[in-house]
Amino acid sequence: MTEFTKTPGWLDWYAGPSKPRFQLPPGSVDAHCHVFGPGNEFPFAPERKYTPCDASKQQLFALRDHLGFDKNVIVQATCHGADNSALIDALKHSNNKARGVVTVKRSVTDEQLQDMHAAGVRGVRFNFVKRLVDFTPKDELMEIAARIAPLGWHVVIYFEAVDLPELWDFFTALPTTVVVDHMGRPDVSLPVDGPQFALFQKFMTEYPNVWSKVSCPERLSVAGPKALNGEQNAYRDVIPFARKIVETFPDRVLWGTDWPHPNLKDHMPDDGLLVDFIPHIATTAELQRKLLVDNPTRLYWG
Ligand code: 0GY
């Protein structure tokens, strides 16, 4: 049995989350979440940049039911590298209520891709956040994108806003639907109508194959969670950014909890209160239904 020691300072996920006051529409999908291990069953990757606490499929499914979601999209986290066993195992035990986004190397075989598809995988993730991964050559990633395109899969990309100019040519050449994690991590201390966020909106405007997750206020916020218990103002600096994307591209947005919230050191959000953040960024029933039900269902169960 392999024992793993969690990275020092790394917070555990929030046990006993509150029941959201915002009632999720029927059929809602938590479209960005992870499973970690358990490490003694699904060991973490040798090349990982952090060691998380365990976060099992049973715990994820219990959270789904507690919050009022119907389904999950489980995204491969970097601590598992390109070994997708924990994720695939979760999909297979989900009763068709979970889809997956994996990380693969160019050595993956067509048969392995087919098996993953049968288990519920619908995308690959390319991660460009330097603190999380080692560099992978772009020609290798483009080769993978070309191989998964015929399966109808998409590419999920994770990057920091400052890196978008350098990655632009690669992203805009991808042959699939492209889903951006967490709005491309804007610096929310900059103006929402400033050049950095304008470039991200240009990316979505000029390339109609680009979607965005409007998730992770807890990661992006500089103001922080202070008002979480007093509602309204928690992560208030993220609201204009996320609202802008939801209202401009209502048919190409997704939302997820990001449970179990890797790499958080300052505070760990109560997932129930995170759900209560949704009506601040999707302010009408129609926008909420598109964000939580229609869009993820079309992309992952269509
Ligand atoms: C997220 C965010 C992070 C981590 C990962 O795969 C990962 O390790 O995605 C992060 O540290 O910003 O989306 O879970």
Boltz pocket constraint, residues with backbone or C-beta under 6 A from the ligand:
constraints:
  - pocket:
      binder: B
      contacts: [[A, 76], [A, 77], [A, 78], [A, 79], [A, 132], [A, 158], [A, 181], [A, 219], [A, 258], [A, 261], [A, 262], [A, 263]]
      max_distance: 6.0
